[in-house]
Amino acid sequence: MNKKYLLLIIPLIAVLFLLAGCNKTQTQNQYQPDTINEESQQEIPHYDPDKVQEQKKVYDAPEFEVTTIEGKVITLSSHLQETNKPLVLYFWATWCPFCKQDFENLKNIYPQYKDKVDFLAVDLDTTETIDQIKNYQQKNGYTWQFAPGNLDILQSYNIKSTTSKFGITPQQKITYLKAGVINSAEWDSLFKSLIS
């Protein structure tokens, strides 16, 4: 095979593997979206995130409980009641380059909103340890809350990929759903919509 073509094909294959990695789990022990039960699917119907925003649909946010990397237990209803602030719930993994892009864009905007909107990043890779998550947070200088995920929250929110984000009001309603990288202006718009 011609070396010129080989040099073009190898990076293309690497990119395809990288893209596939951010939409699938990496090991057998991880959360498998195909195993979502009917009960959890009824809580948040199948949706096209862009259409949900366009149609201004609102869903009840399923209850969840996670423990942050600092050891704080967060239960959705209790947290919303105590803080009376909206919450952005974000699903990510340390190996996802698109999450890193999202977080870098968020890093520029979130300081303006941290007193008005809570942000919780939940790791969808259930094999990643607290130490891995802490190292990731510290290395990148992120100031929001991080927590390892669990099967209950991943199933309840019907998580199929990284970069899935949910805007949840203090009344426990989901008013924003989207997957994919968003820029700083879109983060700004999301936070404004939650506090307006």
Kinemage of the C-alpha trace (Angstrom):
@kinemage 1
@onewidth
@group {chain A} dominant
@subgroup {mainchain}
@vectorlist {calphas} color= white
{ca met a 1} P 0.000 0.000 0.000
{ca asn a 2} L 1.200 3.477 -0.818
{ca lys a 3} L 2.732 5.193 2.254
{ca lys a 4} L 0.840 8.385 1.460
{ca tyr a 5} L -2.530 6.619 1.761
{ca leu a 6} L -1.433 4.775 4.889
{ca leu a 7} L -0.579 8.100 6.546
{ca leu a 8} L -4.101 9.327 5.766
{ca ile a 9} L -5.913 6.169 6.865
{ca ile a 10} L -4.242 5.690 10.266
{ca pro a 11} L -5.357 9.078 11.737
{ca leu a 12} L -8.859 8.531 10.327
{ca ile a 13} L -9.142 5.157 12.073
{ca ala a 14} L -7.855 6.690 15.330
{ca val a 15} L -10.502 9.435 15.174
{ca leu a 16} L -13.269 6.884 14.543
{ca phe a 17} L -12.195 4.840 17.583
{ca leu a 18} L -12.109 8.006 19.695
{ca leu a 19} L -15.612 9.033 18.635
{ca ala a 20} L -16.957 5.559 19.322
{ca gly a 21} L -15.364 5.584 22.765
{ca cys a 22} L -17.330 8.640 23.907
{ca asn a 23} L -20.645 7.077 23.034
{ca lys a 24} L -20.097 3.618 24.466
{ca thr a 25} L -18.971 2.178 27.723
{ca gln a 26} L -15.493 0.705 27.888
{ca thr a 27} L -15.803 -2.455 29.945
{ca gln a 28} L -18.324 -5.166 30.690
{ca asn a 29} L -18.788 -3.912 34.243
{ca gln a 30} L -19.944 -0.499 33.140
{ca tyr a 31} L -23.450 0.776 32.705
{ca gln a 32} L -25.056 -0.589 29.571
{ca pro a 33} L -27.824 1.684 28.217
{ca asp a 34} L -29.514 -1.246 26.487
{ca thr a 35} L -30.347 -2.703 29.900
{ca ile a 36} L -32.590 0.228 30.889
{ca asn a 37} L -35.833 -1.129 32.263
{ca glu a 38} L -39.285 0.019 31.156
{ca glu a 39} L -39.983 1.715 34.470
{ca ser a 40} L -36.996 4.068 34.159
{ca gln a 41} L -37.799 4.827 30.517
{ca gln a 42} L -41.224 6.085 31.511
{ca glu a 43} L -39.712 8.699 33.826
{ca ile a 44} L -37.983 10.505 30.954
{ca pro a 45} L -39.454 9.565 27.577
{ca his a 46} L -37.148 9.060 24.627
{ca tyr a 47} L -36.319 12.494 23.378
{ca asp a 48} L -34.483 14.462 20.770
{ca pro a 49} L -32.728 17.053 22.967
{ca asp a 50} L -32.914 19.789 20.314
{ca lys a 51} L -36.626 19.236 19.768
{ca val a 52} L -37.309 19.236 23.511
{ca gln a 53} L -35.766 22.686 23.741
{ca glu a 54} L -37.636 23.948 20.697
{ca gln a 55} L -40.964 22.631 21.977
{ca lys a 56} L -40.286 23.895 25.530
{ca lys a 57} L -41.351 20.549 27.012
{ca val a 58} L -40.822 19.999 30.720
{ca tyr a 59} L -40.222 16.637 32.410
{ca asp a 60} L -40.159 15.615 36.051
{ca ala a 61} L -36.564 15.014 37.114
{ca pro a 62} L -36.101 11.505 38.519
{ca glu a 63} L -34.872 11.277 42.083
{ca phe a 64} L -31.249 10.213 42.536
{ca glu a 65} L -28.591 9.859 45.181
{ca val a 66} L -24.856 10.196 44.621
{ca thr a 67} L -21.876 10.785 46.881
{ca thr a 68} L -19.444 13.475 45.761
{ca ile a 69} L -15.701 12.926 45.701
{ca glu a 70} L -15.584 14.932 48.950
{ca gly a 71} L -17.945 12.415 50.589
{ca lys a 72} L -21.089 14.575 50.567
{ca val a 73} L -24.312 12.633 49.870
{ca ile a 74} L -26.575 14.466 47.428
{ca thr a 75} L -30.199 13.453 47.028
{ca leu a 76} L -31.896 15.503 44.324
{ca ser a 77} L -35.086 16.496 46.152
{ca ser a 78} L -33.305 17.314 49.414
{ca his a 79} L -30.594 19.278 47.632
{ca leu a 80} L -33.099 21.362 45.654
{ca gln a 81} L -35.162 22.000 48.764
{ca glu a 82} L -32.157 23.030 50.856
{ca thr a 83} L -30.525 25.291 48.268
{ca asn a 84} L -33.613 26.507 46.369
{ca lys a 85} L -31.283 26.783 43.363
{ca pro a 86} L -31.468 25.140 39.952
{ca leu a 87} L -29.031 22.356 39.167
{ca val a 88} L -27.191 21.404 36.000
{ca leu a 89} L -26.622 17.642 35.998
{ca tyr a 90} L -23.841 16.625 33.598
{ca phe a 91} L -22.689 13.115 32.625
{ca trp a 92} L -19.060 12.707 31.608
{ca ala a 93} L -15.921 10.524 31.879
{ca thr a 94} L -12.226 11.294 32.306
{ca trp a 95} L -11.393 9.698 28.947
{ca cys a 96} L -13.884 11.799 26.950
{ca pro a 97} L -12.262 14.624 24.905
{ca phe a 98} L -15.663 16.211 24.235
{ca cys a 99} L -16.337 16.522 27.978
{ca lys a 100} L -12.988 18.276 28.309
{ca gln a 101} L -14.051 20.769 25.604
{ca asp a 102} L -17.376 21.311 27.365
{ca phe a 103} L -15.657 21.807 30.720
{ca glu a 104} L -13.123 24.260 29.291
{ca asn a 105} L -15.985 26.332 27.856
{ca leu a 106} L -17.854 26.042 31.153
{ca lys a 107} L -14.779 27.093 33.139
{ca asn a 108} L -15.001 30.584 31.619
{ca ile a 109} L -18.697 31.066 32.452
{ca tyr a 110} L -19.528 29.168 35.630
{ca pro a 111} L -17.822 31.542 38.111
{ca gln a 112} L -20.481 34.150 37.212
{ca tyr a 113} L -23.301 31.738 38.114
{ca lys a 114} L -21.887 29.532 40.894
{ca asp a 115} L -23.901 31.361 43.579
{ca lys a 116} L -27.140 31.033 41.597
{ca val a 117} L -26.897 27.606 39.916
{ca asp a 118} L -25.371 24.376 41.213
{ca phe a 119} L -23.397 22.154 38.849
{ca leu a 120} L -22.887 18.433 39.409
{ca ala a 121} L -20.699 16.354 37.089
{ca val a 122} L -21.526 12.637 37.414
{ca asp a 123} L -19.069 10.132 35.950
{ca leu a 124} L -20.911 7.645 33.743
{ca asp a 125} L -17.920 5.284 33.704
{ca thr a 126} L -18.667 3.298 36.849
{ca thr a 127} L -15.191 1.732 36.800
{ca glu a 128} L -13.432 5.045 37.405
{ca thr a 129} L -12.266 5.615 40.971
{ca ile a 130} L -12.679 8.631 43.234
{ca asp a 131} L -8.912 9.204 42.984
{ca gln a 132} L -9.090 9.292 39.184
{ca ile a 133} L -11.930 11.817 39.320
{ca lys a 134} L -10.154 13.955 41.959
{ca asn a 135} L -6.955 13.973 39.898
{ca tyr a 136} L -8.904 15.028 36.811
{ca gln a 137} L -10.647 17.854 38.683
{ca gln a 138} L -7.467 19.148 40.317
{ca lys a 139} L -5.321 18.848 37.196
{ca asn a 140} L -7.788 20.938 35.191
{ca gly a 141} L -8.707 23.419 37.920
{ca tyr a 142} L -12.457 22.745 37.848
{ca thr a 143} L -14.386 24.191 40.796
{ca trp a 144} L -17.786 22.493 40.538
{ca gln a 145} L -18.884 19.274 42.234
{ca phe a 146} L -17.909 15.854 40.877
{ca ala a 147} L -19.351 12.461 41.811
{ca pro a 148} L -18.904 8.868 40.674
{ca gly a 149} L -22.005 7.534 38.954
{ca asn a 150} L -24.115 4.526 39.823
{ca leu a 151} L -26.474 2.334 37.827
{ca asp a 152} L -29.596 3.888 39.369
{ca ile a 153} L -28.884 7.440 38.202
{ca leu a 154} L -27.651 6.308 34.778
{ca gln a 155} L -30.779 4.233 34.198
{ca ser a 156} L -33.171 6.837 35.587
{ca tyr a 157} L -31.796 9.494 33.262
{ca asn a 158} L -31.556 7.116 30.299
{ca ile a 159} L -27.912 8.038 29.728
{ca lys a 160} L -26.546 6.877 26.394
{ca ser a 161} L -23.486 9.109 25.960
{ca thr a 162} L -21.111 11.516 27.608
{ca thr a 163} L -21.808 15.283 27.441
{ca ser a 164} L -25.476 14.661 28.362
{ca lys a 165} L -26.672 17.669 30.351
{ca phe a 166} L -29.916 18.383 32.198
{ca gly a 167} L -31.113 21.736 33.526
{ca ile a 168} L -33.271 21.071 36.609
{ca thr a 169} L -35.360 23.744 38.340
{ca pro a 170} L -35.804 23.981 42.131
{ca gln a 171} L -39.277 22.473 41.528
{ca gln a 172} L -37.499 19.329 40.242
{ca lys a 173} L -38.463 19.882 36.599
{ca ile a 174} L -36.137 19.274 33.661
{ca thr a 175} L -36.353 22.315 31.383
{ca tyr a 176} L -33.154 21.713 29.396
{ca leu a 177} L -31.821 18.525 27.777
{ca lys a 178} L -28.880 18.311 25.440
{ca ala a 179} L -25.963 16.087 24.510
{ca gly a 180} L -22.870 17.326 22.724
{ca val a 181} L -20.348 20.102 23.243
{ca ile a 182} L -21.719 23.604 23.729
{ca asn a 183} L -19.752 26.838 23.593
{ca ser a 184} L -19.405 29.500 26.295
{ca ala a 185} L -22.330 31.535 24.935
{ca glu a 186} L -24.588 28.459 25.072
{ca trp a 187} L -23.516 27.731 28.660
{ca asp a 188} L -24.312 31.342 29.488
{ca ser a 189} L -27.729 31.006 27.876
{ca leu a 190} L -28.442 27.777 29.777
{ca phe a 191} L -27.636 29.348 33.151
{ca lys a 192} L -29.687 32.443 32.358
{ca ser a 193} L -32.683 30.313 31.383
{ca leu a 194} L -32.508 28.464 34.704
{ca ile a 195} L -32.454 31.584 36.852
{ca ser a 196} L -34.947 33.682 34.874
